Amino acid sequence: IARKMIEQMQSPQNPQQHNLSAKELEVLQHLVNGLPYKLIASKMNITYDTVRAHIKKIYEKLHVASMTEAVATALKNKIV
């Protein structure tokens, strides 16, 4: 059992395991690319506050507390 748990923790996770929506994945991809919130809003044709709301949900779903952690988690787990 312990071995299976360790393997599961080490294996890359897919976006469905985090229940990220398509918009959240798109925002996360823009964060990984280094775009600021205002440019993300412009590219996605949404408001700045909507970007912030998506990012807040991303943090909750990935269990992180910062943009750096979110990007690192996304890259480590090959989410984007």
Order of alpha helices (4+ residues) and beta strands (2+ residues): alpha-alpha-alpha-alpha-alpha-alpha
